[in-house]
Amino acid sequence: MSIRALIWNEYVHERENPVVAKIYPEGMHRQIAKLLGADPEITASTATLQEPEHGLTQKVLDETDVLLWWGHARHGDVAGEVVERVVNRVWQGMGLIVLHSGHFSKPFKRLMGTSCALKWREAGERERVWVVNPKHPIAEGLGEHFELENAEMYGEPFGVPEPLETVFISWFQGGEVFRSGLTYRRGAGNIFYFRPGHEAYPIYFNDDVARVLRNAVRWAYNPQADLRDPTEAPNVPVDKALEPIKIRGARLHADGEEGLR
């Protein structure tokens, strides 16, 4: 059974900006889907901000193994109930790959619990992406570095929690460096943040970027069964304790009452 990857894109700049429209006439989501579709073990589909429920209904998310998220201009337009739906699916075990300016997306900020802020500059400068964790599955098949001739600079400090692993560090022509490939785990879900992807440049036509994305989907996929309800907080009755016990003091809750949240 193939890995079911869903590429979500706010799909704004491709329709409103002629520079981006020329590079991605079918939308970045469809180009990324083509890159992933080159792997016979990945089935790629797409969804956009403009669709009902942003294309992220509960049914769609339940049938998604790995969600890739690209947003930039309309982070604030993503409905809160959809954000909570995505976050809950990550806790259950769905993988999440956050691309470029998705660092400011609501789901990523919700999962990180931090500002996710950074420095930036749009000057089309060269980016050299260094592989600092060469034995990591996401870096499989890469050399010690790869280069993007034109890129938007992202610079440290990057306001995210300390990652589980740092896979890539970027150097930019202007001198800044940035942690460009970071892994996290939230609940049962694997999360990968990957910096390259500014829409004004043909980043998603680069072979090395394509390899990273395919590797990342494979890495983020959790083949184990999803957690049924990661938010469940069941009360364990006294008579169901593994060892015999007696109530020894006052109680705040009655038998069968749900805990306070």
N, C-alpha and C positions, 0 to 999 in steps of 0.2 A: 504494500500500500504506500503510495507516494505521500510526501509531506505537503500539506495543504497550506500554502503561503498566500496571504492577502496583502496587497499593496494599497495602502490608504494615502490619498493625496488630496489636499484642499483644492487643487486644480483651479487656481486663480490667475497666477502670472502667465500661464500658457494661453489664457483666453484674453488677457488684458494688455500684455506687454509684447510688442512686436518682436523684440530681440529674443525673448524666451519662446515665443510661438514659432519662430523660425528654427530654433534648435530642437524643440519638442512639439511638433505640430499635432501629435496624437496625445500629448500629455506625458509628463514624467512617469506617471504610474504605469502607462502602457509600455514605455521603454524599459523600465525596471522589470516588468513582467516578462518581457522578451529575454532579458539577461538571465532571469531565474529559470525560464522555460527551457534554456539550453541544457539544464541538468535533468536527465530523465527521471530522477527520483523526486523532483519538485513539481507540483501543480500550482500554477500561479493564477490568481484572479485579482480583480481590482475593485475599489470603491472610492467615492469622492464625497466631499463636503456637501455638494448640492443634492445628493440623493436623499430620499426620506430616511430619517434617523441617521443621516450621513452615511448610509450604506452599511451601518454597523448595528443591525438588529441583533437581538439575542440569538436567533437561529443562525445568522451568519457567523457570529463570533463562536458559537458552540461548534461550528464546523470548520474552524480555523485553528491550525497548529501553531503557526507563526505569523504575527502581524508586523508589517513594516509600515512606519509612520513618517510621512513627509508633510510638513506644514511650515508656513512662514508668515503670510500676510493676514491670516484670519484665525489665529489661535483662539481669540476671544469668542468666535462664532460657534465653537464646538459646544454643544449642549452638555450641561452638567450630568444629566442622567446617562448620556453616552459615555462620558469620561468614567463614571463609576462602573459602568458595565465593562469597559475595557480593563480597568484596574482589577476588578473582581476576577476576570478571566485570566489575567496574569497570575494572580494569587492561586488560581486553580491549577495552573500549569501551562498556559499558553505562552509561547515565546514572544518577545517584543524586540524589534530592531528599530531604533530611533535614528533618523537620518538628518544630518546637517542642522538646519535651523529648527528642527523638531526638538532641540534642547529646551526651547521655551514652550513646548506644547503642554496642554493641561495634563494629559496622562503621565508624561515623563516627570513633570514637576510634582505631581501628586505622589508618584512612586518614589521619587528621590527625597521629598520633604525639604528641599532647599531652594535657593533662588535660581540655580542653573544659569547664572549670568556669566558673561565673558567679555573680553575685548574683541573688536572686529574692525576690519578695514576692507573696503571693496576697491581693489586696484589691479586685479588681474595678474597678481604676482605668482611666481613659481612656488609650488609647494613640494617639499621632499618628505615623503611619508616613510619613516624609519620603522622597521619591524623589530621591536624590542623584546618580543616574546616569540622567537622563531619556531618553537615546538608547539605553539598553541594551534588547535584545529582551525581557528579562523584565519591563521596565517599560512595554512598549507599551500604549497606550490608557489609562494612568493620568494623573491630574492631578499637581500638584506634591506632594500628600500625600493620604492617606486616614486615616480615624479608626475605631477600634474602641472602642465605649463602655465595654465591660468587658473587661479583659485581666489576665493575670498579668504582673507586672513581671519582666523580665530586665534586669540591669544590668552595666555594665563594671566591672572588666576581664573579658573573655571569653577564656578560655585556649585559643585556636586559633592556628594559623599565620597570618601575614599573607596575606590573600586575594589572588587575582588581581584581583578587582573587588569593590567595595562598591556594592550597588545601593540598599539601603534603610538608613536609620538611624531608630530609634524614639525618641520622647520619651514619658515617662510622667508621669502627673498628680503623682506624688510627687517628680518632679524628675530622675530618672535618665534616661540615654540608653543606647542599645544598638545595635550593628551587626546589624540584623535581616535582611539579605539579602546573603549572601556567596557568591562563586563560587570554585571550585578546579578543578584538573585533576590527576588521578592516573592515570598510565599514559595510556591512550587515552580514559579516562572523564571526562565533565564532571560536576561536583558542585555542587549549590546547597543552601545552608542557608537556611531560611526560618523565622523565629521565631514568628509568630502561630499559635495552635492549641490553647491550653489547653482541656482537655475540659470544664471546668465552665461554659464560655460558648459560645454558638452561633457560633463563629468561622467554621466551614466552611459557613455559610449566607450569608456576606457576599459581595457581588458583586465587590468589589475583590480580595478574597482569592482568589476563584474565577478571576478574570482572571490573577492572578499565577501560580497553579498551572498553568493551561493554557499560559501563556507559557513557564513554566519547563520543562514537559515538552518543548515544541518546541525550546527552547534546548539542553536536556541531550541530546537525541537526536543520535547520531552516525551518519549514514547510511553511512559507510564500513564495509567488512568488518571484523569483529572481528579483533584480533590472535590468531593461532592458540594460542600459548602464551607469555604475557608473562613467565613464569618461566624459560623456556628459556635456557640459557647454553652454547651449543655450542662445542666445541673446533674450531679451524681447523687442520688438518694443515699441516705445513710445505710439502708439495708442492701444496697448494691455495691458497697465498698469491697475491695478485694480481701481485706482483713476485717474481722469483726470489730466494730467500734460502737460507742455509745455517745449520745449527745451530751456535751459537758458544759454548755453555757447557753447564753441567750442567742437567738437567731434573728437576723434581719429579714430573712425570706421565709415564706411558707412553702411547704412541699409542693413541687410542681410549678412554682412561680419562676418566671424568666428572670435572669440577672439584669441588673441595671446597666445601662450603657450611656 
